[in-house]
Amino acid sequence: MSVRAIVVDIEGTTSPTASVREDLYGYTRERLPQWLVDNRGGAADAVVAQTRELADRPDADEAEVAEILRGWLNSDVKAQPLKTAQGLICAEGFRAGALHGEFFPDAPPALRAWHAAGLSLYVYSSGSVRNQQDWFAHARGGELASLIGDWFDLNNAGNKRERASYEKIAGAIGLPAHNILFLSDHPDELDAAVEAGWSAIGVTRPGEPNSPRPPHHWVSSFAEVELP
């Protein structure tokens, strides 16, 4: 069956993991405590409440919540309140020109070519939809957000290692599973996508943390992706 839609991961797939973790994580880590104070009575309230619940610290004040969130950030815990806060904090950085989306050189031309060929493109990342949109909109070398049809994260799709998440995305896209191709550097995510009936190709790049694993087909560049 032919591919009609391509869903891409970000870290290690379209973009260097280090650029996400050093730039976005570092920016978030530095600004978290003050952001919680400045946004009291607004966006920070839900983040504080959810963090208290997840950490089982119902009486934690803003300073403790900030340290809990920083701890999750350092351990790369995929917690929703952290992703929410990070998305809002980094949005300010993107708009101020302090942050930019960094992409592997082969990714932007491939995305543009696939889009021009009539394929629908989507993003599925553990980073918040807000962060995803800003990463592509403020891409170094020219915006890429206009190529993307929709965005999926832990909040609106679910865990990236679970089959049900890919079934949910297929429903939102409105295409049969066999018409969707997923590109990711993480073998567990590829496994889950295949279990949901998707096609999947692994992306492995020098210096990235995840290693290829059978039975998936792996490429080292988007230029090597052959669409059935």
PLY file of the C-alpha trace (Angstrom):
ply
format ascii 1.0
element vertex 228
property float x
property float y
property float z
element edge 227
property int vertex1
property int vertex2
end_header
0.00 0.00 0.00
1.23 3.48 -0.77
2.25 5.98 1.88
-0.04 8.99 2.04
1.14 10.50 5.34
4.47 10.68 7.16
4.70 11.21 10.91
8.09 12.31 12.24
9.66 12.28 15.68
11.92 15.23 16.58
14.77 14.30 18.95
17.33 12.19 17.11
15.14 12.09 13.99
14.66 15.56 12.51
16.91 17.28 15.05
19.97 16.60 17.20
19.01 15.40 20.67
21.70 17.63 22.18
20.18 20.77 20.64
16.81 20.00 22.24
18.17 19.06 25.64
20.84 21.74 25.90
18.86 24.61 24.41
15.25 23.99 25.45
16.01 22.16 28.69
18.65 24.69 29.71
16.39 27.64 28.97
13.55 26.03 30.92
15.74 25.02 33.86
17.02 28.55 34.33
13.61 30.24 34.16
11.31 27.77 35.91
11.31 29.24 39.45
10.55 32.79 38.36
8.00 31.65 35.77
6.01 29.86 38.48
5.95 33.07 40.52
5.19 35.39 37.61
2.31 33.22 36.37
0.64 32.59 39.74
-3.11 32.86 39.26
-2.69 31.90 35.61
-0.94 29.17 33.64
1.33 28.18 36.54
-1.56 27.10 38.77
-2.36 23.96 36.77
1.34 23.10 36.53
1.74 23.41 40.29
-1.38 21.35 41.02
-0.43 18.57 38.61
3.16 18.46 39.89
2.00 18.20 43.50
-0.28 15.31 42.54
2.28 13.39 40.47
5.03 13.87 43.05
2.67 13.10 45.94
3.67 16.40 47.56
0.28 18.11 48.14
1.75 20.91 50.23
4.74 21.73 48.04
5.28 25.47 47.57
6.43 27.04 44.32
10.12 26.67 45.17
9.73 22.95 45.85
7.61 22.49 42.73
10.37 24.18 40.72
12.95 21.75 42.12
10.69 18.76 41.41
10.25 19.94 37.83
13.98 20.55 37.44
14.64 17.04 38.73
12.25 15.60 36.15
13.91 17.71 33.48
17.37 16.42 34.43
16.10 12.82 34.34
14.13 13.36 31.12
10.88 12.35 32.79
8.00 12.76 30.33
5.62 14.43 32.79
2.75 16.51 31.46
3.10 19.51 33.84
6.77 19.75 32.95
6.02 19.66 29.22
3.33 22.32 29.67
5.65 24.64 31.57
8.50 24.06 29.16
6.29 24.85 26.17
5.15 28.16 27.64
8.57 29.18 28.93
10.37 28.35 25.68
7.69 30.10 23.61
8.98 33.33 25.11
12.54 32.38 24.12
11.60 31.57 20.53
9.77 34.85 20.13
12.65 36.78 21.63
15.10 35.15 19.21
16.97 33.38 22.02
15.93 29.93 20.76
15.81 28.37 17.31
14.76 24.99 15.95
17.86 23.06 14.92
17.52 20.40 12.20
19.81 17.86 10.59
20.79 19.21 7.13
18.88 16.48 5.27
15.57 17.00 7.11
14.24 20.35 5.79
14.73 19.57 2.07
13.15 16.13 2.50
10.16 17.56 4.36
9.67 20.21 1.70
9.95 17.63 -1.10
7.46 15.27 0.54
5.03 18.11 1.10
5.40 19.28 -2.51
4.72 15.71 -3.65
1.34 15.81 -1.91
2.15 13.81 1.20
0.59 14.92 4.48
3.16 15.56 7.22
2.68 15.31 10.98
4.83 15.54 14.10
4.62 13.21 17.10
7.02 14.08 19.91
7.12 13.90 23.69
7.67 17.66 23.70
4.50 19.72 23.99
2.60 20.73 20.86
3.54 24.32 21.69
7.25 23.45 21.70
6.91 21.46 18.49
5.19 24.32 16.68
7.77 26.85 17.85
10.66 24.50 16.95
9.42 24.26 13.35
8.18 27.86 13.05
11.49 29.28 14.24
13.72 26.76 12.46
17.17 28.05 11.74
17.34 28.52 7.97
13.63 29.11 7.43
10.28 28.17 8.88
8.95 24.62 8.45
5.72 24.78 10.46
3.59 25.48 7.39
4.50 22.02 6.05
2.95 20.25 9.04
-0.72 19.25 9.03
-1.06 18.54 12.74
0.92 18.00 15.93
0.76 15.18 18.49
2.26 14.92 21.97
1.83 12.97 25.21
-1.27 14.97 26.08
-3.34 14.57 22.92
-2.01 11.22 21.69
-0.47 9.35 24.63
2.71 7.41 25.39
4.96 6.98 22.36
5.69 3.35 23.21
2.06 2.23 23.24
0.12 0.90 20.26
-3.04 2.77 21.28
-1.32 6.13 20.76
-0.67 5.35 17.10
-4.20 4.09 16.64
-5.45 7.38 18.09
-3.26 9.42 15.73
-4.43 7.39 12.73
-8.00 8.19 13.72
-7.20 11.89 14.00
-5.41 11.90 10.65
-8.29 10.05 9.07
-6.23 7.52 7.12
-5.93 3.73 7.30
-2.91 2.63 9.31
-1.20 1.07 6.29
-1.07 4.48 4.57
0.99 6.04 7.39
4.79 5.96 7.70
6.51 6.74 11.01
10.12 7.93 11.23
11.84 7.71 14.62
15.22 6.96 16.18
13.67 4.91 19.02
13.12 1.17 18.44
10.34 0.92 21.05
8.37 3.63 19.27
8.83 1.88 15.94
7.59 -1.36 17.53
4.42 0.34 18.79
3.72 1.97 15.42
4.11 -1.35 13.60
1.81 -3.04 16.12
-0.80 -0.43 15.17
-0.43 -1.35 11.50
1.78 1.54 10.41
4.88 1.36 8.25
8.00 2.41 10.15
11.60 3.29 9.34
14.30 3.82 11.93
16.60 6.82 11.69
20.09 6.38 13.13
22.61 9.22 13.13
26.17 9.54 14.47
26.33 10.70 18.06
22.68 10.03 18.85
21.82 7.93 21.94
19.56 5.24 20.44
20.93 2.26 18.52
19.29 0.40 15.62
17.43 -2.79 16.45
15.86 -5.45 14.22
13.50 -6.07 12.58
13.15 -2.49 11.38
14.77 -0.98 8.33
17.15 1.84 9.30
18.48 4.87 7.40
21.06 7.49 8.33
19.44 10.32 6.38
15.97 11.32 5.22
17.44 11.28 1.70
17.64 7.47 2.02
13.93 7.05 2.74
12.25 5.17 -0.09
8.48 5.49 -0.12
6.44 2.48 -1.24
0 1
1 2
2 3
3 4
4 5
5 6
6 7
7 8
8 9
9 10
10 11
11 12
12 13
13 14
14 15
15 16
16 17
17 18
18 19
19 20
20 21
21 22
22 23
23 24
24 25
25 26
26 27
27 28
28 29
29 30
30 31
31 32
32 33
33 34
34 35
35 36
36 37
37 38
38 39
39 40
40 41
41 42
42 43
43 44
44 45
45 46
46 47
47 48
48 49
49 50
50 51
51 52
52 53
53 54
54 55
55 56
56 57
57 58
58 59
59 60
60 61
61 62
62 63
63 64
64 65
65 66
66 67
67 68
68 69
69 70
70 71
71 72
72 73
73 74
74 75
75 76
76 77
77 78
78 79
79 80
80 81
81 82
82 83
83 84
84 85
85 86
86 87
87 88
88 89
89 90
90 91
91 92
92 93
93 94
94 95
95 96
96 97
97 98
98 99
99 100
100 101
101 102
102 103
103 104
104 105
105 106
106 107
107 108
108 109
109 110
110 111
111 112
112 113
113 114
114 115
115 116
116 117
117 118
118 119
119 120
120 121
121 122
122 123
123 124
124 125
125 126
126 127
127 128
128 129
129 130
130 131
131 132
132 133
133 134
134 135
135 136
136 137
137 138
138 139
139 140
140 141
141 142
142 143
143 144
144 145
145 146
146 147
147 148
148 149
149 150
150 151
151 152
152 153
153 154
154 155
155 156
156 157
157 158
158 159
159 160
160 161
161 162
162 163
163 164
164 165
165 166
166 167
167 168
168 169
169 170
170 171
171 172
172 173
173 174
174 175
175 176
176 177
177 178
178 179
179 180
180 181
181 182
182 183
183 184
184 185
185 186
186 187
187 188
188 189
189 190
190 191
191 192
192 193
193 194
194 195
195 196
196 197
197 198
198 199
199 200
200 201
201 202
202 203
203 204
204 205
205 206
206 207
207 208
208 209
209 210
210 211
211 212
212 213
213 214
214 215
215 216
216 217
217 218
218 219
219 220
220 221
221 222
222 223
223 224
224 225
225 226
226 227
